[in-house]
Amino acid sequence: MAEQAPYLRIVADLRRRISAGELRPGDRVPSTRSLVREWGVAMATAAKALSALGEQGWVRAVPGSGTVVAERTPQKPPLGRDRLVRAAIALADAEGRGALSMRRLAAELGVGPMALYRHVPDKEELIRLMADTAFGAESLPEPGPAEWRPRLDLAARAQWRAYRRHPWLAPVMLHSLVRPPVVASGLRLVDWSLRALSGTALPRRTKLQVLMTLNGWVGGLAVSHAFEVEAEQDTGITGSQRLEADMALLIGHLESGRFPALAEVITGLTDVDLDEAFEFGLRRQLDGIGVLLAEHA
């Protein structure tokens, strides 16, 4: 085997010292003269070693200070479907569905737009994968509760968490309640929920209707929240600010005497808390399912 070139031995030694922490970012590395004395090489060989380290990103030249150890930025992982989908989720979470485009996503990833199409055929499939990933992050215990009520309670809360974390998700999944997009993690949630009704006397169609009613209610509340988030992302105006702007109009209607029941209930109340509304509504949903099961007992 041919002996390694002298400048490469110097490069290997300095990289070892940097990796071991003997030389830290910002520290000066040995000058060409020091390398000449230490390694017994020519000045040109020492200079070539420092030049190679600079090209590899290990060191950088600082005017007036010599050559110092560079800050090492971690290499980005190669572009793949998982990285692409997670970047799309982060973008939609931060700026809404309206900001999500293949061109914008490519810019966020530092690649050309055509590079994305090697991993997803189109934006529609990308959104399907985003929804699958978002729902898939919600864990469901196995085997899970045997009783129907705690099981459906957990299923509803898993959906609510996913919708709250990703406001764009509810409009995607609830685009059609009868024919929602085929998402594997969504099917897993439905299957897991339906096991709560196994062994009951409910007809098959009724079991599906129970799930559609419960999931539709959770999703409907989430869609309302999603539209408010999207409006804020588009305009920069919060829901509280919009309500404040409309307050004079609202008070005028309430004081007109045309809406006495509403005026009696709403006067003095603060903003509605969505999580509080979810807790109240979920209890009533489950109570209603309990009545239905009792009727078919």
Solvent accessible surface area in square Angstrom, and as a share of the most:
residue,aa,sasa,rsa
1,M,244,1.09
2,A,96,0.74
3,E,147,0.66
4,Q,92,0.41
5,A,38,0.30
6,P,61,0.38
7,Y,49,0.19
8,L,65,0.32
9,R,82,0.30
10,I,0,0.00
11,V,4,0.02
12,A,44,0.34
13,D,31,0.16
14,L,1,0.01
15,R,86,0.31
16,R,128,0.47
17,R,52,0.19
18,I,16,0.08
19,S,82,0.53
20,A,69,0.54
21,G,25,0.24
22,E,102,0.46
23,L,20,0.10
24,R,156,0.57
25,P,70,0.44
26,G,48,0.46
27,D,55,0.29
28,R,153,0.56
29,V,8,0.04
30,P,25,0.16
31,S,48,0.31
32,T,36,0.21
33,R,157,0.57
34,S,34,0.22
35,L,0,0.00
36,V,40,0.23
37,R,180,0.66
38,E,104,0.47
39,W,81,0.28
40,G,68,0.65
41,V,26,0.15
42,A,63,0.49
43,M,86,0.39
44,A,77,0.60
45,T,32,0.19
46,A,0,0.00
47,A,45,0.35
48,K,108,0.46
49,A,0,0.00
50,L,21,0.10
51,S,62,0.40
52,A,16,0.12
53,L,0,0.00
54,G,33,0.32
55,E,147,0.66
56,Q,80,0.36
57,G,32,0.31
58,W,41,0.14
59,V,7,0.04
60,R,129,0.47
61,A,84,0.65
62,V,40,0.23
63,P,131,0.83
64,G,91,0.88
65,S,48,0.31
66,G,33,0.32
67,T,29,0.17
68,V,9,0.05
69,V,2,0.01
70,A,11,0.09
71,E,131,0.59
72,R,117,0.43
73,T,115,0.67
74,P,124,0.78
75,Q,177,0.79
76,K,144,0.61
77,P,83,0.52
78,P,119,0.75
79,L,35,0.18
80,G,23,0.22
81,R,117,0.43
82,D,91,0.47
83,R,53,0.20
84,L,0,0.00
85,V,6,0.03
86,R,137,0.50
87,A,24,0.19
88,A,0,0.00
89,I,15,0.08
90,A,61,0.47
91,L,11,0.05
92,A,2,0.01
93,D,46,0.24
94,A,73,0.57
95,E,72,0.32
96,G,5,0.05
97,R,87,0.32
98,G,80,0.77
99,A,25,0.19
100,L,4,0.02
101,S,45,0.29
102,M,19,0.08
103,R,176,0.64
104,R,79,0.29
105,L,0,0.00
106,A,1,0.01
107,A,75,0.58
108,E,95,0.43
109,L,12,0.06
110,G,64,0.61
111,V,48,0.27
112,G,41,0.40
113,P,43,0.27
114,M,142,0.63
115,A,12,0.10
116,L,0,0.00
117,Y,90,0.34
118,R,184,0.67
119,H,46,0.21
120,V,1,0.01
121,P,90,0.57
122,D,64,0.33
123,K,78,0.33
124,E,127,0.57
125,E,43,0.19
126,L,0,0.00
127,I,40,0.20
128,R,82,0.30
129,L,31,0.15
130,M,2,0.01
131,A,0,0.00
132,D,43,0.22
133,T,38,0.22
134,A,3,0.02
135,F,9,0.04
136,G,40,0.38
137,A,74,0.58
138,E,8,0.04
139,S,90,0.58
140,L,19,0.10
141,P,67,0.42
142,E,115,0.52
143,P,109,0.69
144,G,23,0.22
145,P,33,0.21
146,A,96,0.74
147,E,110,0.49
148,W,59,0.21
149,R,85,0.31
150,P,56,0.36
151,R,10,0.04
152,L,0,0.00
153,D,32,0.16
154,L,65,0.32
155,A,2,0.01
156,A,0,0.00
157,R,71,0.26
158,A,2,0.02
159,Q,6,0.03
160,W,16,0.05
161,R,92,0.33
162,A,1,0.00
163,Y,6,0.02
164,R,82,0.30
165,R,137,0.50
166,H,28,0.13
167,P,20,0.13
168,W,5,0.02
169,L,0,0.00
170,A,1,0.00
171,P,16,0.10
172,V,21,0.12
173,M,19,0.09
174,L,40,0.20
175,H,163,0.73
176,S,34,0.22
177,L,75,0.37
178,V,100,0.57
179,R,191,0.70
180,P,63,0.40
181,P,44,0.28
182,V,101,0.58
183,V,3,0.02
184,A,69,0.53
185,S,10,0.07
186,G,10,0.10
187,L,103,0.51
188,R,93,0.34
189,L,11,0.05
190,V,48,0.27
191,D,79,0.41
192,W,1,0.00
193,S,1,0.01
194,L,48,0.24
195,R,102,0.37
196,A,6,0.04
197,L,0,0.00
198,S,74,0.48
199,G,86,0.83
200,T,44,0.25
201,A,70,0.54
202,L,8,0.04
203,P,70,0.44
204,R,210,0.77
205,R,181,0.66
206,T,26,0.15
207,K,41,0.17
208,L,95,0.47
209,Q,90,0.40
210,V,9,0.05
211,L,5,0.02
212,M,73,0.33
213,T,83,0.48
214,L,0,0.00
215,N,23,0.12
216,G,17,0.16
217,W,59,0.21
218,V,0,0.00
219,G,0,0.00
220,G,40,0.38
221,L,35,0.17
222,A,3,0.02
223,V,27,0.15
224,S,65,0.42
225,H,31,0.14
226,A,0,0.00
227,F,113,0.47
228,E,79,0.35
229,V,32,0.19
230,E,36,0.16
231,A,32,0.25
232,E,70,0.31
233,Q,61,0.27
234,D,113,0.59
235,T,87,0.51
236,G,58,0.56
237,I,78,0.39
238,T,45,0.26
239,G,15,0.14
240,S,66,0.43
241,Q,95,0.42
242,R,86,0.31
243,L,69,0.34
244,E,128,0.57
245,A,84,0.65
246,D,78,0.40
247,M,71,0.32
248,A,84,0.65
249,L,116,0.57
250,L,52,0.26
251,I,75,0.38
252,G,41,0.40
253,H,71,0.32
254,L,26,0.13
255,E,137,0.62
256,S,59,0.38
257,G,54,0.52
258,R,154,0.56
259,F,81,0.34
260,P,94,0.59
261,A,73,0.56
262,L,89,0.44
263,A,20,0.16
264,E,143,0.64
265,V,103,0.59
266,I,58,0.29
267,T,103,0.60
268,G,80,0.77
269,L,121,0.60
270,T,125,0.72
271,D,83,0.43
272,V,126,0.72
273,D,74,0.38
274,L,41,0.20
275,D,60,0.31
276,E,118,0.53
277,A,32,0.25
278,F,3,0.01
279,E,61,0.27
280,F,119,0.49
281,G,10,0.10
282,L,2,0.01
283,R,113,0.41
284,R,106,0.39
285,Q,43,0.19
286,L,4,0.02
287,D,59,0.30
288,G,41,0.40
289,I,13,0.07
290,G,22,0.21
291,V,90,0.52
292,L,47,0.24
293,L,24,0.12
294,A,70,0.55
295,E,124,0.56
296,H,67,0.30
297,A,121,0.94
